[in-house]
Amino acid sequence: QIVLVSGHLDSWDVGQGAMDDGGGAFISWEALSLIKDLGLRPKRTLRLVLWTAEEQGGIGAEQYYQLHKENISNFDIVMESDEGTFKPSGLGFTGNAKARDIVKEIMTLLQPINVTDVYDNADGTDIDYWMRDGVPGASLRDDLSKYFWFHHSHGDTMTVQDPNQMNLCAAVWTVVSYVIADMEEMLPR
């Protein structure tokens, strides 16, 4: 059984793609790294996917889906960060009411960093295939007030990234992915 965390590596035709979506790729990598460094071994596999060709129509996501859809019942949740890595506020979530209640309970663990909100609907080109087939999905929600200052522009460089805010995003990704991966049962569908 698999808990998938992800971000995409490709960027638009200008800039470095540091925010869109290097930040999402980084926090996904960091989540697994933190879990390993802490010596934690969840009941389910945590899988990192660094998508390619998201900006060119989601070609990488479609290929991954085609290669793995026969095992769709083993995918517990698919998580994608693709809206920058600014100060996080919570998660967008797509799934049934019982699964949403579980995610809301998990998010209470993040009260110390004030990131507890669960919003309707996860967003993510790379996880859409899975969510359409009923796999619960989550996307990082953060402060988008500056997102379009840099999105698909020459300004999308590493200088946009705030290490403290990225650490908060990585903390959200780590807690949510680990707790779901270590629960006795998969999220209800």
C-alpha positions as CSV (number, residue, x, y, z in Angstrom):
1,Q,0.0,0.0,0.0
2,I,1.3,3.4,-1.0
3,V,1.1,7.0,0.3
4,L,2.4,9.2,-2.6
5,V,4.0,12.6,-2.1
6,S,4.9,14.7,-5.1
7,G,5.9,17.8,-6.9
8,H,7.0,18.4,-10.4
9,L,10.5,19.2,-11.7
10,D,9.7,21.0,-15.0
11,S,9.3,24.8,-15.1
12,W,7.9,27.2,-17.6
13,D,10.0,28.5,-20.5
14,V,11.5,31.3,-18.4
15,G,12.9,31.5,-14.9
16,Q,14.3,28.6,-12.9
17,G,11.1,27.0,-11.7
18,A,12.3,27.3,-8.1
19,M,8.8,28.1,-6.8
20,D,6.8,26.4,-9.6
21,D,7.5,23.7,-8.7
22,G,10.9,23.1,-7.3
23,G,9.6,24.0,-3.9
24,G,6.9,21.2,-4.1
25,A,9.6,18.7,-5.2
26,F,11.9,19.8,-2.4
27,I,9.3,19.5,0.4
28,S,8.2,16.1,-0.9
29,W,11.9,14.9,-0.8
30,E,12.4,16.5,2.6
31,A,9.3,14.8,4.1
32,L,10.7,11.3,3.3
33,S,14.2,12.4,4.3
34,L,12.9,13.6,7.7
35,I,10.9,10.4,8.3
36,K,14.0,8.3,7.5
37,D,16.3,10.5,9.7
38,L,13.9,10.1,12.6
39,G,14.1,6.3,12.2
40,L,10.4,6.0,11.6
41,R,9.0,3.0,9.6
42,P,5.4,3.4,8.7
43,K,3.1,0.5,7.9
44,R,2.7,1.6,4.3
45,T,5.3,2.6,1.7
46,L,5.9,6.3,1.3
47,R,6.6,7.0,-2.4
48,L,8.1,10.2,-3.7
49,V,7.3,11.1,-7.3
50,L,9.0,14.0,-9.0
51,W,6.8,14.5,-12.0
52,T,8.0,15.6,-15.4
53,A,6.2,17.3,-18.3
54,E,3.4,18.8,-16.1
55,E,3.7,22.1,-17.9
56,Q,3.5,20.3,-21.3
57,G,0.1,18.7,-20.5
58,G,0.8,16.3,-17.7
59,I,2.5,13.7,-19.9
60,G,4.6,12.3,-17.0
61,A,1.6,12.0,-14.7
62,E,-0.5,10.3,-17.4
63,Q,2.3,7.8,-18.1
64,Y,2.8,7.0,-14.4
65,Y,-1.0,6.5,-14.0
66,Q,-1.1,4.2,-17.0
67,L,1.8,2.1,-15.6
68,H,0.3,1.9,-12.1
69,K,-3.5,2.1,-12.4
70,E,-3.9,-1.7,-12.2
71,N,-2.8,-1.3,-8.5
72,I,-5.1,1.6,-7.8
73,S,-6.7,-0.1,-4.8
74,N,-3.2,0.0,-3.1
75,F,-2.9,3.8,-3.3
76,D,-4.0,5.2,0.1
77,I,-3.7,8.9,-0.8
78,V,-1.9,11.0,-3.5
79,M,-0.4,14.3,-2.4
80,E,0.9,17.1,-4.7
81,S,2.4,20.5,-3.9
82,D,2.2,22.8,-6.9
83,E,1.2,26.2,-5.6
84,G,4.5,27.4,-4.3
85,T,5.9,26.9,-0.8
86,F,4.9,30.1,0.9
87,K,3.5,30.2,4.5
88,P,1.2,27.1,4.7
89,S,-2.4,27.3,6.0
90,G,-3.5,23.7,5.5
91,L,-4.5,21.1,2.9
92,G,-7.0,21.0,0.1
93,F,-8.6,17.5,0.3
94,T,-10.6,15.4,-2.1
95,G,-12.3,12.3,-0.6
96,N,-15.4,11.1,1.2
97,A,-16.7,12.5,4.5
98,K,-15.1,9.8,6.6
99,A,-11.7,10.3,5.1
100,R,-12.1,14.1,5.5
101,D,-12.8,13.7,9.2
102,I,-9.6,11.6,9.6
103,V,-7.6,14.3,7.7
104,K,-9.1,17.0,9.9
105,E,-8.0,15.0,13.0
106,I,-4.5,14.6,11.6
107,M,-4.3,18.4,10.9
108,T,-4.9,19.1,14.6
109,L,-1.4,17.7,15.2
110,L,-0.1,20.8,13.4
111,Q,-1.7,23.3,15.8
112,P,1.7,24.3,17.2
113,I,2.6,25.8,13.8
114,N,-0.9,27.1,13.2
115,V,-1.5,25.0,10.0
116,T,-4.8,23.2,10.6
117,D,-7.3,24.1,7.9
118,V,-8.8,21.5,5.5
119,Y,-10.2,23.0,2.4
120,D,-12.5,21.5,-0.2
121,N,-10.9,19.9,-3.1
122,A,-7.3,19.0,-3.7
123,D,-5.7,20.5,-6.8
124,G,-2.9,19.1,-8.9
125,T,-2.6,18.2,-12.6
126,D,-0.3,15.3,-11.6
127,I,-2.8,13.6,-9.2
128,D,-6.0,14.3,-11.0
129,Y,-6.1,10.9,-12.7
130,W,-6.0,9.2,-9.3
131,M,-8.6,11.4,-7.7
132,R,-11.0,10.9,-10.6
133,D,-10.8,7.2,-9.9
134,G,-11.6,7.7,-6.2
135,V,-8.2,7.8,-4.6
136,P,-8.2,10.5,-1.8
137,G,-6.0,13.4,-2.7
138,A,-4.3,16.3,-0.9
139,S,-2.7,19.5,-2.0
140,L,-0.7,22.0,0.0
141,R,-2.5,25.3,0.6
142,D,-0.4,28.3,1.3
143,D,-0.3,32.1,1.1
144,L,-0.8,32.8,-2.6
145,S,-0.6,36.6,-2.3
146,K,2.8,36.6,-3.9
147,Y,2.5,33.5,-6.1
148,F,1.6,35.3,-9.3
149,W,4.3,37.8,-8.8
150,F,6.7,35.1,-9.8
151,H,4.6,32.4,-11.5
152,H,6.0,31.6,-15.0
153,S,8.3,34.6,-15.0
154,H,12.0,35.4,-14.9
155,G,11.5,36.1,-11.2
156,D,10.9,32.5,-10.3
157,T,14.3,31.9,-8.8
158,M,15.7,30.5,-5.6
159,T,15.6,34.0,-4.1
160,V,11.8,33.7,-3.9
161,Q,12.1,30.8,-1.5
162,D,12.0,31.5,2.2
163,P,13.7,28.6,4.1
164,N,11.5,29.1,7.2
165,Q,8.3,28.9,5.2
166,M,9.6,25.9,3.2
167,N,10.4,24.2,6.5
168,L,6.8,24.7,7.6
169,C,5.6,23.3,4.3
170,A,7.9,20.3,4.7
171,A,6.6,19.8,8.3
172,V,3.0,19.7,7.0
173,W,3.9,17.2,4.3
174,T,5.9,15.1,6.7
175,V,3.2,14.8,9.4
176,V,0.3,14.2,7.0
177,S,2.1,11.6,4.9
178,Y,3.6,9.7,7.9
179,V,0.4,9.6,9.9
180,I,-1.6,8.3,7.0
181,A,1.1,5.8,6.1
182,D,1.1,4.5,9.6
183,M,-2.6,4.2,10.3
184,E,-4.1,0.7,10.9
185,E,-6.4,1.1,7.9
186,M,-6.3,2.9,4.6
187,L,-8.4,6.1,4.3
188,P,-12.0,5.2,3.5
189,R,-13.2,5.6,-0.1
